[in-house]
Amino acid sequence: MINFFVHPTETSIEIYLIGYTEKKRDYYLVAKSSHTLKLRANESHHLEVFSKAESTYKKAADDRDALSKEERSKSRVYFRGFVVMAKHGEEVVTYIGSDQRLTEFGNPKAEKSPLAGLPVF
């Protein structure tokens, strides 16, 4: 994140990591984090993002897919991508996704953001 303005600013960043289940390909929220950044003029800041261990959400993903015991031992969970939204107050000033579809998840002009409806495992 870079502040290109000549004045300091405070911005909040919301980061969503999204995965999907193996069988039904349902999206779910792997991790969500929020960060408040206070940036001086032309200052930049890098953020590192970490997810939870796979074991914390794999069982819930397998439950959502209604997998049998045998299928659970072979199943995997997958990382789909990320959505990052930068806000100034309550207004979304910019957003980005790892691909075109996930970029639309962060679009504040969309009628209903799919981010609000994602199950959290």
N, C-alpha and C positions, 0 to 999 in steps of 0.2 A: 504494500500500500504506500503510495506516495502522495504527499500534500503539495499540489502544484500552485496553491494560492500563496499570496504574500502574507497572509494572516494565519495565525495558529487556528487549528480546528480540532474538535472532538468528534470522533466517528465511532459508531458501534458496528462490529462485523459479526455476522451470523454465518456459521459454516455447518453445512449438512453433508454427512457422508451417507450414501444410499447404497443398499445392497439389494439382491433379489434372490428368491428361493429357486431351488433347482427344478422342481416339477411344474409348479403353476406359474413360475416367473413373476410372482408378486413382488412389488417393490416394498422395502421397509427401511426404516431409519436405523442405521448402524450407530451413528453418533451425531450429536449436535453440540456445538460449542458457541459461546458468545464472548467477544473480546471488545473492550473499550480502548480506543487508541487516542492519545492526545499527541497531535503532530504539529511541530513548528513548520514554518515556511520551508518548502523543499525538503523536508525530512521524509525518510522512507523507513518502513518497518516490515520485517519478515515475520510471518506466523508459521509455526509448526503445528501440524494436526496429527493426532493419534486416535486410533479406534480402540474399542475394547477387544479383549481376547475373543477369538472365534467361538470358544466354548460357552461364552455368555449369551450368545444369540442363536446358536445352531439348533438347540432343542426347540426353541420357539418357532424357528423357521420350518423345522421338520413337522411340528404340530400343525402349523398353518397348511402345509402340503398334505397332511393326513397320511404320512408315510408309515409303512409297516416297520416292525423291528428290524427285519432284514434290510429293507431299503434305507433305514436310518444309518446303518453302519457304512453304507457305500455313498451316501449323499454328501453333497458339498453345498456351501453357501458361497455366493459370489459378490464381489464388489462391483457395483454398477457405475458409480461416479460421484461427483460432488456438485454442490450448489453453494455459492458464496454470495451474500448480499451485504452491501455497505449501506448504512443508514445514518442520516443526520437528523437527530430527533426521531420522529416516527416516519419520516419520508425516506423511501428507498432511493438513493442517489445513483447507485450502479449495482449490477448483478452479473454473475458469470456462472456458467456450468461447464462440466467437462465435455459436453457435446451439445448439439442443437436442442435435443429434447429436454435435457436437464436444464439448459439455459432458460427455457420457457417455464420451468417450475419456479424460477425466481422472479419472473416477470410480474411487477406490481400491477400492470394493466390487464392481466388475465382475469377472467371472471372469478374463477375459484382456483387458488393455488393448490396443486396436489400435495404440497409439503405439509399442509395442515392435516390431511387425511392419512398420512403414512402411519402404519402401525409401528410402534416402538418396541423393539425386542431387548 
